[in-house]
Amino acid sequence: MKKWVARAWLLSLALTLGACGSAPLAAPWADPEPLRYNILYTHDPTPRLNVEVFLPRKFALDFLFRQPGRVESLVATDEGGNRFEFFPRNGAVHVPEGTRVVRYHYPLAVPPQGGGRHLFGGMGEGDTWHVAGKAYLLTPSRVTADLRVDLSVSGAGALLPWTPGDNGVYHLRGEDLIDAGFHSFGGRRCEAHVGASVMEVALLGRFTHLTDADLCAWLEQAGREVVTVRKSFPYPRITVRVLPVPGDATPGVFGMTLWSAPPSISILVGQDATAASFAKDWVAVHEMLHLTHPALVPREAWLTEGLATYYTELARARSGRQTARQAWRELTNGFARGQAASGSRTMKEVVAEERNFMGIYWTGALFALHLDVELRRVTNGRAQLEDVLELLATRGPTATLASFGDAVDTVAGQPLFGALLARHLPKPAFSELAPLLENLGVRIDPGGVTLHAAPGSGWREALDGERTPDDAG
């Protein structure tokens, strides 16, 4: 997820709601077992999604919109064809008894005074639109392990996180509805390949200077940099959506990864960006680096964002996109920003501050650096933080802070994670920074950063992929 460069308008939620209305369709009563969704993209009269939900018999009647805001009313139809209008309350929906079909529409476009463009709620132009699944899908309040879901899409070429079956129907598990990822409708397509893995990419708008090939090459480069951290790209298939930001020349403006299965990524790119500007972009590789670690439950943003922030600079150095010296300059500049945002507060206080993005990201990045160095030190260079990520990948797509720490201790061959975390948490954030940099041979001078021989400079060179002692960039 991202980031301190986020535009304020991305954080506003559109509150303008639409009225419900759609023509009844023939109901598939013959097979009541799956929960079924029919989704129709339409541009008449305005861009919206018409959604039909077919309920199995004796199905629980409590539903919800996991990100409420735009659906004003719904219509229930029973088996006899009788129709009843009903209304959500703060996203919660209780379906009338006897309902077999629920119909509603979700407006993708809203007036500017209602929030306008929104990465989750809906953004796009013409017949090309982007939305988060949790914004428009009405989902059961309680999802059981045996729930089967069939979902179909019509009206526009859609890119959803999942792979459709031969008949074009997505056959899902109930848990896929909990985090349904990012969805797009319309646009152009390309594919980026990293080894045996493929990224299916939807390009959702026009760019002034960039070709579709430029955009796919940029994503492919980011994917190759992920492989400097993991032995192979973490998923055989992911989906990525790229949207233009009018009036902006920044290559990567903002990006976000959602933990659908598989994860889905969306990135905003300045409409006036050039292919040359991608050389300095860090947003795409940062988002893909989130794929290298499991989703932490409950969420621990300081660790997951810290890992991605830390590896963003190392991966770009290891690939040759920046020098070792440039990587350490980016890291030290980031640590300085994080320290300024944290003041004299302890790490424990900083990571609890939900909106202190700068402090959270860079406190986490410092801890990741220190943990990586300590793993190499206690194993005499035989192990590193990447080995922890490889081990966690064998244990499933989610982890807890405790299981992450257990993986660290397993790789280290001794208790390490808890002791290092206990060392950081009660102290002022970044108090461990200066001695750590000195040990690694990273010196912050008035002219920038210099790299020099020090007790830990060998570890530093192993971290950034530097090949010769004098390669200072």
N, C-alpha and C positions, 0 to 999 in steps of 0.2 A: 504494500500500500504506500501512498505518497501524500504529501510531502511538503516541505516548506516553500515550494514554489507554486503551490496551488492557488488558483485564482479564487477570489472571494465569491464570485458568482457561481462557482461550482458547488459551493456549500449550501446554497439556498434551495429549499424544497418547494416545488410548485404546488400551490394549494387550490388552484382553480379546478372544480370538478365538473364532470359532464353528466347528462341524464342518460338513462338506459333506454335502449331500443334496438331490437334486432328481430329479423323474421324468423319464425320457428322452423326448425329443420326436422326431418324424420329422425326419430329416436332409435338408437340401436339396442332395443330391449333384449335381443337374442343372447347377448353375451354380457351379463351384468357384472362379471367378476372384476375386471380392472376399473380403476377410477380413470375416466377418459376426458381428455381436453381436446377440443377443436378450436384452433386459433386462426382467425382470418385477419390478415392485414388489409385495410381498406383506406382509400384516400377520399372517400365520399361520405360526408361533405368535407371533412378534415382528416388528417392522418390519425388513425386510431386502430386499436386491436379489438375485434369482436370476439369474445371468449364464451364458449359453451362448455360446461362441466357436467358430464353424465355420471350420476351417482349409482353405485351398485345398490341393490336392495339391502335393507337393514344396515345401511352405512351410518356412521356417526354424523351428527348434524352440525357440529361446531367447527367452523372454519375461521381463517383469518387471512388478511393481507399482511405479509411480514414487513412491508414498508408501506403503510397506508398513506392516502392523501388525495387520489384523483378519482376513485370510483365513488360516485354519489349514491347510486341505487342499483339493485339487482332485481331480476325477475325469476321467480321459481315456477316451474311447470310440473304438475303431478301427472300420474300415468293416464288420467282421464282427459288431459289437455287443459285443465284449469290453470290459470296464471295468477300469480300474486307478486306484487311489488314489495320489496323489503329493503332495509337500509343497514349499512355497516355502522358500528359504533367504535370509534378509535381503532379501526382496523378489524375488530372482531365481528364475525358474521354468524348468526344462528339461523340455519336454513329451516324453513317451515316443514313440519311433519308431512310425510308422504311425497316430498319433492323427488323427482327423478332427473330434472335438468335445471341447472342454474345458468342464466345468461346475463351478461353485462358487457359494457364496452369500456375500454381504457383509452383516454385521449393522450396521444403522444405529444401533440403540440398544444401549448398553452400560451396565453398572452404574456408579454414581458412583465407586466405588473404581477403576474402570478408566479414568477420565478424563472420563466423563460427556459433556456437551455439547462439541462441537468443530466449529469452522467448516469444517475440511477433512474430518475423519473422519466426522462425522455429528451433526446436531443437529436437533431438531424435537419434535413432540408429536402424538399421535393418528396420523392418516394424512397428516401434512404434514411433509416431511423435506428437509433440505439436506445436500449432500455435494459435495466436489470430485471431478471426474472422475478425476483421477490417483490418488485413494485407492482406488477400486473397480474400475477398468478394467485388465484384464490386457492389456498392450500389447507388441508386438514389441520386442526389445532394439535391433534395427537397423531403422530405417524407411527404405525406399527412396522415391525420387521418384515412381515409378510405382505405388505401393501404393494400391489402391482399398479403401474400407471402407464397408460398409453396416451401419447400426445402427438397431434398432427398439426401442421402449419400449412396454410395456403395464402395466396394473394401476393406473395413476394418471395424471392429466394432468401431463406433465413440461415443465419449461422448461429447455432446454439452450441453449448459445450459438448453435447453428446453426439454419438453417431447414429443416424437413423437406420432402421431395418430396411430390408429389400423393398418393402412396400411404401417406404417413405415415412413410416410411423416410428416415433421414438418409443422404445420399450424401456421404461425406467423403473427404478425402485422408489419407494416412498421417500427415502432419505434424500433422493435427488432434488426433491421439492424444497427441502429445508434451506439449502443454499443453491439456488438454481443458476447462479452465475450471471454473466452478461449475455444478452441476445441482440442480434441485429437483423434488420429486414432491408433487403435491397442492397445496392452497392456493387462494387466489382470484387473479384477474388484473385488471389494469388496464393502460392505455396512457398514456404521456406523450409529447407531441409537441413538437419543437423545429424549427421550419421544416418541411422535408420529411423530417426524421429522426424515427424512432419508438423509444421505449424500451418493450420488453415487460417488464412488471413482475409478479413473483409475490409475493404477500403471504402469508407463511408463519406465520400465527398471529393471535391476537386482541389488540386493543389497548383499553385502558380508555376513552380519550377520543378517539382518532383514528378517523375514518372512512377508508374506502378512498380516497375523493376527496381527503381531506387529504393522504394519503401520496403520491398521484400528483401533486398540485399542488406539493408540496415538491420532488419530483424534477424536475418540469418547470421550476421556478424555477432549480434548480441547473443544468439544461441550458441555460437562457437565459443564465446567467452565463458559461458556457463560451464563448458566442458573443461575449463582450466581449474574448476573447483570440484566438480564431480567427474567420475570416471566416464560417464556417458550422460547424455541429456536425460533428465529425470523422468520424462513421460514419453511414451511412443507417439502421442498425439495431443496437441493443445490447440486452442483457438485464440486468435488475436484480432481485435478490432481497432482500426486506426481512423481517427476523426480529425478533420481540420479545424483550426481555431482562426477565424478571420482576423486580419489585421495584425498577425503575429508572425515573426520570423524565427522564433525559438524552435530548435529541432524537436525536443521533447518537452512539452509544456507541463504535462501531468500524466500519471499512469496509476493503474490500480489492478491488483490481482485478487480475484475472488476464488474461494475454496470450493468451487463446484467439483464434480468428479467426471472428467479431469478438470483441473483449474482453468479458469478463463481470464484473459487479460484484455484490458482496453487502454489505449494510449491516445492522448491528444497531441497533435503535432501542429506547429505553426503553419498556416496555409501558405505563407511566403518563405518558408524554410528552403534551403538548398541542399543538394546531396553532399556538398563539401562540409556543411555545418554538422552533419552526423558524426564527423570525426571526433567532436568534443561532447557528443551526447552521452549521458549516463542513465537516462530514464529507462530505456528499453532493457538494458542489461540488469539494472536494479530490479525491475519487475520480474524478469525471468530468474534472477537469483533467489527469489522467494520460492521457486519450485525446488530448490536444493534442500530445503528443510521441511519437516512436517508442519502441519497446522497445529499450533499449541492451543490446547483446551484446558482451562479457560485461557483466553488470549493473554499473551505476554508481549505487548508491542515492543518493549525495550529490547527484548532478546531477538525477536524475529526481524524487526526493522534494523536492529544493531548488526545482525549477521549480514543482511543484504547490503547495508551501507558500508560496512567494513570490506566485504568482498567486491563491491563495485569498483573500488580503486585498485585492489590487487588483480582482479580479473583483467582490467584494462591494461595494466602493466604487463601481466603474463602473456597477453596476446600481442604485445608490441604496440598497442594503440597509444600508450603514453609511456614515458620513461619511468624508471624507478624513482628518480628524484621528483618527477611530476606527481607520481602517486602519493609519495609521502608529503608533498606540499598540499595536495588536496585533503589528505587525512588530517594533517595538523591544522589547516585552515578550518576544517569542519569541527575539530575538537575545540578550537578557539571560539567558534560560534556557539557550540553547545555549552561551553563553560560560561560564556557571557549570559546565556539564557538561564543558566542554573544558579548563578550567584554563589552564595555560601551554603546553599541547601545540600543536604546529604543525597547520596544516590537513591536511598529509599524514598525520600521525599520527592525527588525529581521524577522517578518512574511512576509515581502515583498521580502526577499532574497530567490529566488526560489531554489537555490542549497544549502542553509544552512540547511541541513536536521536535524543536531543535534540541532541547535537552534530552528528550527520550531517545531520539535516534542516535545521537552522538555519545551519550552515556553508554548505550548498548554497544556501539561500535568500539569504544574503548575497552569494554569488558571482553568483547570478542577477540580483540587484538591480544589482550593480556592472557586470555584463556589459551589462545593458539600458541603463544610463546611458552607458556607454562607446560602445555602438553609436549612440546618439542623438548623442553629442558628436562623434564622428569623422565622422559623415555630416551634421552640422548639422541634425539632426532629421528627415532624410529616411528613416531606417531605425530599426528597433526590434527587440527580441527576438522579438516575434510574427512578424516577417518570416522569421526563421530557422525557426520552427516551420512556417510555410507552405511554405518551400522544402523542408524535410525531408519533408513530407507527399507531395511529388511524387516522392520518391526511394525510397519503399517503407516497409513497416511496422517495419523494424528499422534500427538504426544502431549505429555504434561511437563511442567517444569521439573518435576521429580524424575520422570523417565528420561528427560533430556540429560539431567545431571547423572543418572545412572549410566547412560551411554558414555558420557565423558569419563566417568570413573573406570568403566570397563576398558576403554581404549587406553587410559593412563596406566592401568594396572594397579591403581591405588586410589584412595579417596582424594579428590581434587576439586570438583565443582563446588561443593558446599562450602569448603574452606575458603576458596577464592571469592565466592559471592559474599560470604560473611565478612571478608576483609574489605570489600568495596562498599557494601550497603550502609554501614553506620558513619562513613567518612564523607566529608564534602565531596560531591561529584568531581571527578577529574583530579583528585589529590594524588592518584597513582600515576598520572600521566607523565610528569617531568622525569621521575626516576626510570620509568619504563623506556621513554625515548632516549634518555642518556645511555642506558644499557644497550639499546639497539644501534646506537651510533647515528641518531637523527638529531641534528642540531638546528634550531630555529634562529637564524641570524637576521639582521636588518635587511639584507638583500634577498631573503627567502630561506630555503631549506638546504642544508648541506648534509651529505652522508659521509661518515668517517669510520675508521677502524675503532672498534669497541668490543668489550667482552661478548656482547650479543649480536655483533654485526653479521655473523654467519647465519643466525636465525633470520635476521632482517632480509638477507639476500635470498634465503630459501622462501620467505614469504612473498616477496615481490617478483621472483623469477629472474633477478639480476644474474647475469652470467659472469661478469668480471668485476673485481673489487673497485676498479676506477670508473665503472660505468655510472657516472653521476647524472647523466642526462643534460 
